[in-house]
Amino acid sequence: PIPMAYLERDGVPVTLRELAAPRAQLLIWVRPSCGGCHGLSDELPRMRESFAGRVDVELVSRFPDAGAGLFDPEGTVTRLLELRRLPAAVLLGADGLLAGGPVEGRPEVDAFVSDIAAELGA
């Protein structure tokens, strides 16, 4: 099951399960000083287009200046998912279950995104 934890969007708490209720969510953790994270925000429009509205994609950060749409203020979700390297990603299913991941490191995140896109195209 998707863990009972929350992130913040615009200062408002939202649980992971609430995020995934309308459709699957691909959450990608980033931080400003992460070399492997560089450019991920520029790739969001392409990812969102390739997922054709079936999976939402959001950046998550523990740092408010990272330009992410979701904020993990206490790092609770980061610790809960045992994320140690960034970027990292997890896929939350609309069925309330973890659908994939977590994966860590840029090559793994890129492969994970490609695998999701291929699965959606099948």
DSSP file with accessible surface (Angstrom, degrees, kcal/mol):
  #  RESIDUE AA STRUCTURE BP1 BP2  ACC     N-H-->O    O-->H-N    N-H-->O    O-->H-N    TCO  KAPPA ALPHA  PHI   PSI    X-CA   Y-CA   Z-CA
    1    1 A P              0   0  115      0, 0.0    96,-0.3     0, 0.0    95,-0.1   0.000 360.0 360.0 360.0 154.4    0.0    0.0    0.0
    2    2 A I        -     0   0    1     94,-2.7    15,-0.1    91,-0.1    90,-0.0  -0.513 360.0-106.0 -65.2 130.5    0.9    3.6   -0.5
    3    3 A P        -     0   0   27      0, 0.0     2,-1.4     0, 0.0    13,-0.3  -0.251  25.2-112.7 -60.3 148.8    2.4    4.8    2.9
    4    4 A M  S    S+     0   0  126     12,-0.1     2,-0.3    11,-0.1    11,-0.0  -0.711  74.3 116.5 -81.9  92.5    0.3    7.1    5.1
    5    5 A A        -     0   0   12     -2,-1.4    11,-2.4     2,-0.0     2,-0.3  -0.949  50.5-133.3-151.2 166.3    2.4   10.2    4.8
    6    6 A Y  E     -A   15   0A  96     -2,-0.3    71,-0.3     9,-0.3     9,-0.3  -0.922  10.7-167.2-131.9 155.9    2.0   13.7    3.4
    7    7 A L  E     -A   14   0A   0      7,-2.7     7,-3.0    -2,-0.3     2,-0.4  -0.710  29.5-114.4-118.6 177.1    3.7   16.2    1.3
    8    8 A E  E     -AB  13  71A  44     63,-2.6    63,-2.6    -2,-0.2     2,-0.5  -0.951  19.6-169.7-119.8 141.3    2.8   19.9    1.0
    9    9 A R  E >  S-A   12   0A  85      3,-2.4     3,-2.1    -2,-0.4    61,-0.1  -0.995  83.8 -17.0-125.3 118.7    1.5   21.7   -2.1
   10   10 A D  T 3  S-     0   0  156     -2,-0.5    -1,-0.1    59,-0.3    60,-0.1   0.871 129.6 -53.5  53.2  38.9    1.4   25.5   -1.7
   11   11 A G  T 3  S+     0   0   56      1,-0.2    -1,-0.3    60,-0.0    -3,-0.0   0.452 114.9 116.6  80.2   0.2    1.7   25.1    2.0
   12   12 A V  E <   -A    9   0A  93     -3,-2.1    -3,-2.4     2,-0.0    -1,-0.2  -0.888  67.0-122.8-105.7 125.6   -1.3   22.8    2.2
   13   13 A P  E     +A    8   0A  78      0, 0.0     2,-0.4     0, 0.0    -5,-0.2  -0.390  31.3 179.5 -65.0 139.4   -0.7   19.2    3.4
   14   14 A V  E     -A    7   0A  23     -7,-3.0    -7,-2.7    -2,-0.1     2,-0.1  -0.986  23.3-128.8-140.8 128.5   -1.8   16.4    1.0
   15   15 A T  E  >  -A    6   0A  34     -2,-0.4     4,-2.3    -9,-0.3    -9,-0.3  -0.407  21.9-118.2 -74.2 157.6   -1.4   12.7    1.7
   16   16 A L  H  > S+     0   0    2    -11,-2.4     4,-1.9   -13,-0.3     5,-0.1   0.888 117.1  53.2 -60.8 -37.1    0.2   10.5   -0.9
   17   17 A R  H  > S+     0   0  102    -12,-0.3     4,-0.9   -14,-0.3    -1,-0.2   0.883 107.2  50.7 -67.6 -37.5   -3.0    8.5   -1.2
   18   18 A E  H >4 S+     0   0  112      1,-0.2     3,-0.5     2,-0.2    -1,-0.2   0.900 108.1  53.9 -64.6 -40.1   -5.0   11.8   -1.9
   19   19 A L  H 3< S+     0   0    9     -4,-2.3     4,-0.4     1,-0.2    -2,-0.2   0.906 114.3  40.5 -57.9 -43.2   -2.4   12.6   -4.6
   20   20 A A  H 3< S+     0   0    1     -4,-1.9    -1,-0.2     1,-0.2    -2,-0.2   0.544  89.6  93.2 -87.4  -6.5   -2.9    9.3   -6.3
   21   21 A A  S << S+     0   0   68     -4,-0.9    -1,-0.2    -3,-0.5    -2,-0.1   0.906  91.5  37.9 -58.3 -45.8   -6.7    9.1   -5.9
   22   22 A P  S    S-     0   0   92      0, 0.0     2,-0.3     0, 0.0    -1,-0.2   0.881 134.9 -23.2 -75.7 -34.2   -7.6   10.6   -9.3
   23   23 A R  S    S-     0   0   95     -4,-0.4    32,-0.1    70,-0.1    31,-0.1  -0.975  84.2 -65.9-166.2 164.1   -4.8    9.0  -11.3
   24   24 A A  E     -c   55   0A  18     30,-0.7    32,-2.8    -2,-0.3     2,-0.4  -0.171  47.5-146.2 -56.8 150.3   -1.3    7.5  -10.9
   25   25 A Q  E     -cD  56  92A   4     67,-2.3    67,-3.2    30,-0.2     2,-0.7  -0.987  10.2-157.8-126.8 126.5    1.4    9.9   -9.7
   26   26 A L  E     -cD  57  91A   0     30,-3.6    32,-2.5    -2,-0.4     2,-0.5  -0.922  18.7-166.1 -98.8 113.0    5.1    9.8  -10.7
   27   27 A L  E     -cD  58  90A   1     63,-2.7    63,-2.0    -2,-0.7     2,-0.5  -0.907   4.3-168.0-104.5 128.7    7.0   11.6   -8.0
   28   28 A I  E     -cD  59  89A   0     30,-2.6    32,-2.8    -2,-0.5     2,-0.4  -0.969  12.2-144.5-121.7 116.1   10.5   12.6   -8.7
   29   29 A W  E     +cD  60  88A   4     59,-2.8    59,-1.3    -2,-0.5     2,-0.3  -0.656  28.8 164.1 -81.9 133.7   12.7   13.9   -5.8
   30   30 A V        -     0   0   10     30,-2.7    32,-0.4    -2,-0.4    33,-0.3  -0.884  21.1-160.7-137.5 167.9   15.2   16.6   -6.6
   31   31 A R    >   -     0   0   95     -2,-0.3     3,-1.6    30,-0.1     6,-0.2  -0.978  32.0-114.4-149.0 153.3   17.4   19.2   -4.8
   32   32 A P  T 3  S+     0   0   73      0, 0.0    -1,-0.1     0, 0.0     6,-0.0   0.853 112.8  46.5 -58.3 -37.9   19.0   22.4   -6.1
   33   33 A S  T 3  S+     0   0   99     -3,-0.0     2,-0.7     4,-0.0     5,-0.0   0.395  84.2 113.0 -89.2   7.2   22.6   21.2   -5.7
   34   34 A a    X>  -     0   0   11     -3,-1.6     4,-0.7     1,-0.2     3,-0.6  -0.688  51.0-162.0 -86.5 114.9   22.1   17.8   -7.3
   35   35 A G  G >4 S+     0   0   67     -2,-0.7     3,-0.9     1,-0.2    -1,-0.2   0.899  92.4  51.8 -61.3 -40.8   24.0   17.5  -10.6
   36   36 A G  G 34 S+     0   0   29     50,-0.3    -1,-0.2     1,-0.2    -2,-0.1   0.721 105.0  57.8 -69.2 -19.6   21.9   14.5  -11.7
   37   37 A a  G X4 S+     0   0   10     -3,-0.6     3,-2.1    -6,-0.2     4,-0.4   0.674  79.0 116.2 -82.3 -18.5   18.7   16.5  -11.0
   38   38 A H  T << S+     0   0  151     -3,-0.9    -3,-0.0    -4,-0.7    -5,-0.0  -0.255  81.1  13.4 -56.9 130.2   19.7   19.3  -13.4
   39   39 A G  T 3> S+     0   0   16      1,-0.0     4,-1.0     3,-0.0    -1,-0.3   0.273  89.8 111.9  90.7 -11.2   17.3   19.6  -16.3
   40   40 A L  H X> S+     0   0    1     -3,-2.1     3,-0.7     1,-0.2     4,-0.7   0.902  76.5  54.1 -63.5 -38.0   14.5   17.4  -14.9
   41   41 A S  H >4 S+     0   0   67     -4,-0.4     3,-0.8     1,-0.3    -1,-0.2   0.876 105.5  54.3 -64.7 -32.0   12.2   20.4  -14.5
   42   42 A D  H 34 S+     0   0  128      1,-0.2     4,-0.3     2,-0.1    -1,-0.3   0.759 106.3  53.3 -69.4 -23.8   12.8   21.1  -18.2
   43   43 A E  H <X S+     0   0   50     -4,-1.0     4,-2.5    -3,-0.7    -1,-0.2   0.566  82.3  91.7 -87.7  -9.6   11.7   17.6  -19.1
   44   44 A L  H <X S+     0   0   19     -3,-0.8     4,-3.1    -4,-0.7     5,-0.3   0.908  83.5  51.6 -55.5 -47.1    8.4   17.7  -17.2
   45   45 A P  H  > S+     0   0   83      0, 0.0     4,-2.3     0, 0.0    -1,-0.2   0.924 112.0  47.2 -58.7 -40.1    6.3   18.9  -20.2
   46   46 A R  H  > S+     0   0  132     -4,-0.3     4,-2.5     2,-0.2    -2,-0.2   0.923 113.6  47.9 -65.9 -42.9    7.7   16.1  -22.3
   47   47 A M  H  X S+     0   0    1     -4,-2.5     4,-1.7     2,-0.2    -1,-0.2   0.942 112.0  49.2 -62.6 -47.4    7.0   13.5  -19.6
   48   48 A R  H  <>S+     0   0  103     -4,-3.1     5,-0.9     1,-0.2     4,-0.3   0.896 112.4  48.5 -61.1 -38.7    3.5   14.8  -19.0
   49   49 A E  H ><5S+     0   0  164     -4,-2.3     3,-1.3    -5,-0.3    -1,-0.2   0.924 109.8  51.2 -67.5 -41.1    2.7   14.7  -22.7
   50   50 A S  H 3<5S+     0   0   51     -4,-2.5    -1,-0.2     1,-0.3    -2,-0.2   0.791 106.7  54.6 -69.8 -23.4    4.1   11.2  -23.2
   51   51 A F  T ><5S-     0   0    0     -4,-1.7     3,-2.8    -5,-0.2     4,-0.4   0.485  97.8-145.3 -88.8  -1.7    2.0    9.9  -20.3
   52   52 A A  T < 5 -     0   0   70     -3,-1.3    -3,-0.1    -4,-0.3    -2,-0.1   0.788  62.2 -57.7  47.6  40.1   -1.1   11.3  -22.0
   53   53 A G  T 3 <S+     0   0   46     -5,-0.9    -1,-0.3     2,-0.3     3,-0.1   0.536 119.7 103.0  74.2   4.0   -2.9   12.4  -18.9
   54   54 A R  S <  S+     0   0  133     -3,-2.8   -30,-0.7     1,-0.3     2,-0.4   0.693  86.1  31.9 -91.7 -20.1   -2.9    8.9  -17.4
   55   55 A V  E    S-c   24   0A   9     -4,-0.4    -2,-0.3    -7,-0.2     2,-0.3  -0.993  76.0-143.6-136.1 127.3    0.0    9.6  -15.0
   56   56 A D  E     -c   25   0A  46    -32,-2.8   -30,-3.6    -2,-0.4     2,-0.5  -0.688  14.8-149.6 -85.4 146.2    0.7   12.9  -13.3
   57   57 A V  E     +c   26   0A   0     -2,-0.3     2,-0.4   -32,-0.2   -30,-0.2  -0.975  19.8 172.0-120.8 128.4    4.3   13.9  -12.9
   58   58 A E  E     -c   27   0A  35    -32,-2.5   -30,-2.6    -2,-0.5     2,-0.3  -0.995  27.7-132.2-135.8 141.8    5.5   16.1  -10.0
   59   59 A L  E     -c   28   0A   5     -2,-0.4    11,-2.0   -32,-0.2    10,-0.5  -0.722  24.1-161.8 -87.5 143.4    8.8   17.1   -8.6
   60   60 A V  E     +ce  29  70A   0    -32,-2.8   -30,-2.7    -2,-0.3     2,-0.3  -0.968  12.5 172.0-125.6 140.3    9.3   16.8   -4.9
   61   61 A S  E     - e   0  71A   1      9,-1.8    11,-2.7    -2,-0.4   -30,-0.1  -0.993  38.9-145.5-145.8 154.6   12.0   18.5   -2.8
   62   62 A R  S    S+     0   0  112    -32,-0.4   -31,-0.1    -2,-0.3     9,-0.1   0.445  91.3  74.7 -88.1  -5.0   12.9   18.9    0.9
   63   63 A F  S >  S-     0   0   89    -33,-0.3     3,-1.7     1,-0.1     5,-0.3  -0.944  73.5-148.6-115.8 122.0   14.1   22.4   -0.1
   64   64 A P  G >  S+     0   0  110      0, 0.0     3,-0.6     0, 0.0    -1,-0.1   0.745  95.9  58.6 -64.0 -19.5   11.6   25.1   -0.8
   65   65 A D  G 3  S+     0   0  124      1,-0.2   -34,-0.1     2,-0.1     0, 0.0   0.302  78.0  93.4 -93.3  14.2   13.9   26.8   -3.4
   66   66 A A  G <  S-     0   0   25     -3,-1.7    -1,-0.2   -36,-0.1     3,-0.1   0.551  94.0-121.3 -84.3  -6.3   14.1   23.7   -5.7
   67   67 A G    <   +     0   0   66     -3,-0.6     2,-0.2     1,-0.2    -8,-0.1   0.727  61.6 148.6  74.4  18.8   11.2   24.8   -7.9
   68   68 A A        -     0   0   30     -5,-0.3    -1,-0.2     1,-0.1    -8,-0.1  -0.568  52.1-137.9 -86.5 152.4    9.3   21.6   -7.1
   69   69 A G  S    S+     0   0   34    -10,-0.5     2,-0.4    -2,-0.2   -59,-0.3   0.716  90.3  48.2 -79.2 -22.1    5.5   21.4   -7.0
   70   70 A L  E    S- e   0  60A   2    -11,-2.0    -9,-1.8   -61,-0.1     2,-0.4  -0.953  71.8-154.3-124.3 143.7    5.5   19.3   -3.8
   71   71 A F  E     -Be   8  61A  55    -63,-2.6   -63,-2.6    -2,-0.4    -9,-0.2  -0.945  11.5-161.0-122.0 132.4    7.5   19.9   -0.7
   72   72 A D    >   -     0   0    1    -11,-2.7     3,-1.1    -2,-0.4   -65,-0.1  -0.769  20.2-178.6-108.2  79.3    8.6   17.3    1.9
   73   73 A P  T 3  S+     0   0   32      0, 0.0    -1,-0.2     0, 0.0   -66,-0.1   0.825  78.2  27.3 -59.5 -38.0    9.2   19.7    4.8
   74   74 A E  T 3  S-     0   0  126     -3,-0.1   -12,-0.1     0, 0.0    -2,-0.0   0.409 105.3-117.4-101.6  -1.2   10.4   17.3    7.4
   75   75 A G  S <> S+     0   0    0     -3,-1.1     4,-2.6   -14,-0.1     5,-0.2   0.654  71.0 138.4  72.5  16.7   11.9   14.8    5.0
   76   76 A T  H  > S+     0   0   59      2,-0.2     4,-2.8     1,-0.2     5,-0.2   0.922  71.1  41.9 -62.0 -48.0    9.3   12.3    6.3
   77   77 A V  H  > S+     0   0    0    -71,-0.3     4,-2.5     2,-0.2    -1,-0.2   0.913 112.5  55.6 -68.4 -38.5    8.4   10.8    3.0
   78   78 A T  H  4>S+     0   0   15      1,-0.2     5,-2.6     2,-0.2    -2,-0.2   0.931 114.2  39.9 -57.5 -46.3   12.1   10.8    1.9
   79   79 A R  H ><5S+     0   0  147     -4,-2.6     3,-1.3     3,-0.2    -2,-0.2   0.903 112.1  56.2 -70.2 -41.1   13.0    8.7    5.0
   80   80 A L  H 3<5S+     0   0   86     -4,-2.8    -2,-0.2     1,-0.3    -1,-0.2   0.893 112.2  42.1 -59.1 -40.3    9.9    6.5    4.8
   81   81 A L  T 3<5S-     0   0   18     -4,-2.5    -1,-0.3    -5,-0.2    -2,-0.2   0.429 111.2-125.5 -86.1   0.3   10.8    5.5    1.2
   82   82 A E  T < 5 +     0   0  123     -3,-1.3     2,-0.6     1,-0.2    -3,-0.2   0.865  42.6 176.3  57.3  43.0   14.5    5.2    2.3
   83   83 A L      < +     0   0   17     -5,-2.6    -1,-0.2    -6,-0.2     3,-0.1  -0.686  13.9 159.2 -81.6 122.1   15.7    7.5   -0.5
   84   84 A R        +     0   0  188     -2,-0.6     2,-0.4     1,-0.2    -1,-0.2   0.596  58.4  47.0-116.9 -22.8   19.4    8.1   -0.2
   85   85 A R  S    S-     0   0  127      2,-0.1    20,-0.3    20,-0.0    -1,-0.2  -0.972  84.2-103.6-124.3 143.8   20.4    9.3   -3.6
   86   86 A L  S    S+     0   0   38     -2,-0.4    20,-0.3    18,-0.2   -50,-0.3  -0.872  90.9  43.7-118.4 153.3   18.9   11.9   -5.8
   87   87 A P  S    S+     0   0    1      0, 0.0    18,-3.3     0, 0.0     2,-0.3   0.613  78.8 166.1 -67.5 161.8   17.2   12.2   -8.1
   88   88 A A  E     -DF  29 104A   0    -59,-1.3   -59,-2.8    16,-0.2     2,-0.3  -0.949  14.5-164.1-140.8 157.9   14.8    9.4   -7.0
   89   89 A A  E     -DF  28 103A   0     14,-2.2    14,-2.2    -2,-0.3     2,-0.3  -0.995  10.0-176.6-147.8 152.5   11.4    8.4   -8.2
   90   90 A V  E     -D   27   0A   1    -63,-2.0   -63,-2.7    -2,-0.3     2,-0.6  -0.985  19.7-138.5-145.2 147.3    8.4    6.4   -7.2
   91   91 A L  E     -DF  26 100A  21      9,-2.8     8,-2.7    -2,-0.3     9,-1.4  -0.953  14.4-159.1-111.5 119.0    5.1    5.6   -8.9
   92   92 A L  E     -DF  25  98A   1    -67,-3.2   -67,-2.3    -2,-0.6     2,-0.2  -0.865  15.7-137.0 -97.0 127.4    1.9    5.8   -6.8
   93   93 A G    >   -     0   0    6      4,-2.9     3,-1.8    -2,-0.5   -91,-0.1  -0.564  13.5-129.1 -85.5 147.7   -1.0    3.8   -8.3
   94   94 A A  T 3  S+     0   0   54      1,-0.3    -1,-0.1    -2,-0.2     4,-0.1   0.667 107.4  70.0 -65.8 -14.0   -4.6    5.1   -8.3
   95   95 A D  T 3  S-     0   0  117      2,-0.2    -1,-0.3     1,-0.0     3,-0.1   0.368 121.9-103.4 -84.2   4.0   -5.5    1.8   -6.7
   96   96 A G  S <  S+     0   0   27     -3,-1.8   -94,-2.7     1,-0.3     2,-0.3   0.554  87.6 110.4  87.1   8.9   -3.8    2.9   -3.5
   97   97 A L  S    S-     0   0   84    -96,-0.3    -4,-2.9    -4,-0.1     2,-0.4  -0.831  79.6-101.4-115.8 153.8   -0.7    0.7   -4.1
   98   98 A L  E     -F   92   0A  67     -2,-0.3    -6,-0.2    -6,-0.2     3,-0.1  -0.607  35.3-170.5 -67.9 124.4    2.9    1.5   -4.9
   99   99 A A  E     -     0   0A  61     -8,-2.7     2,-0.3    -2,-0.4    -7,-0.2   0.634  59.7 -12.3 -96.9 -15.7    3.1    0.8   -8.6
  100  100 A G  E    S-F   91   0A  20     -9,-1.4    -9,-2.8     1,-0.0    -1,-0.3  -0.917  84.8 -25.5-179.0 152.9    6.8    1.1   -9.0
  101  101 A G  E     -     0   0A  37     -2,-0.3   -11,-0.2     1,-0.3     2,-0.2  -0.285  19.4-144.3  82.7-170.5   10.1    2.2   -7.4
  102  102 A P  E     +     0   0A  57      0, 0.0     2,-0.3     0, 0.0    -1,-0.3   0.448  46.4 174.1 -76.4 153.4   11.5    3.7   -5.6
  103  103 A V  E     -F   89   0A  33    -14,-2.2   -14,-2.2    -2,-0.2     2,-0.4  -0.921  13.4-154.0-122.6 152.0   14.5    4.1   -7.9
  104  104 A E  E     +F   88   0A  52     -2,-0.3     4,-0.3   -16,-0.2   -16,-0.2  -0.980  49.1  38.5-132.6 142.7   17.6    6.3   -7.2
  105  105 A G  S  > S-     0   0    6    -18,-3.3     4,-2.6    -2,-0.4     5,-0.2   0.131  84.1 -89.5  97.9 147.3   20.1    8.0   -9.5
  106  106 A R  H  > S+     0   0   46    -20,-0.3     4,-3.0     1,-0.2     5,-0.3   0.909 123.0  50.0 -61.0 -45.6   19.7    9.7  -12.8
  107  107 A P  H  > S+     0   0   95      0, 0.0     4,-2.3     0, 0.0    -1,-0.2   0.926 114.4  46.1 -60.3 -39.8   20.2    6.7  -15.1
  108  108 A E  H  > S+     0   0   85     -4,-0.3     4,-2.4     2,-0.2    -2,-0.2   0.893 113.1  48.8 -68.9 -40.1   17.7    4.7  -13.0
  109  109 A V  H  X S+     0   0    0     -4,-2.6     4,-2.7     2,-0.2     5,-0.2   0.938 112.0  49.2 -64.7 -45.2   15.1    7.5  -13.0
  110  110 A D  H  X S+     0   0   58     -4,-3.0     4,-2.3     1,-0.2    -2,-0.2   0.922 113.3  46.6 -60.3 -42.9   15.5    8.0  -16.8
  111  111 A A  H  X S+     0   0   47     -4,-2.3     4,-2.7    -5,-0.3    -1,-0.2   0.900 111.1  52.6 -65.7 -39.4   15.0    4.2  -17.4
  112  112 A F  H  X S+     0   0   25     -4,-2.4     4,-2.4     2,-0.2    -2,-0.2   0.936 109.9  47.9 -61.4 -45.9   12.0    4.2  -15.0
  113  113 A V  H  X S+     0   0    8     -4,-2.7     4,-2.5     1,-0.2    -1,-0.2   0.921 112.7  49.3 -63.0 -42.3   10.3    7.1  -16.9
  114  114 A S  H  X S+     0   0   76     -4,-2.3     4,-2.6    -5,-0.2    -1,-0.2   0.902 109.9  51.1 -63.5 -40.6   11.0    5.3  -20.2
  115  115 A D  H  X S+     0   0  108     -4,-2.7     4,-2.5     2,-0.2    -1,-0.2   0.904 110.6  48.7 -64.1 -40.7    9.6    2.0  -18.8
  116  116 A I  H  X S+     0   0   14     -4,-2.4     4,-2.5     2,-0.2    -2,-0.2   0.937 112.0  48.8 -64.7 -44.8    6.4    3.8  -17.7
  117  117 A A  H  X S+     0   0   29     -4,-2.5     4,-1.8     1,-0.2    -2,-0.2   0.913 112.2  48.6 -61.1 -42.3    6.0    5.5  -21.1
  118  118 A A  H  X S+     0   0   68     -4,-2.6     4,-1.0     1,-0.2    -1,-0.2   0.913 111.0  50.4 -64.9 -41.1    6.5    2.2  -22.9
  119  119 A E  H  < S+     0   0  147     -4,-2.5     3,-0.4     1,-0.2    -2,-0.2   0.897 110.7  49.1 -64.1 -40.6    3.9    0.5  -20.6
  120  120 A L  H  < S+     0   0   33     -4,-2.5    -1,-0.2     1,-0.2    -2,-0.2   0.832 110.1  52.2 -68.5 -29.2    1.4    3.2  -21.2
  121  121 A G  H  <        0   0   71     -4,-1.8    -1,-0.2    -5,-0.2    -2,-0.2   0.670 360.0 360.0 -79.0 -16.3    2.0    2.9  -25.0
  122  122 A A     <        0   0  111     -4,-1.0    -3,-0.0    -3,-0.4    -4,-0.0  -0.311 360.0 360.0 -75.7 360.0    1.4   -0.8  -25.0
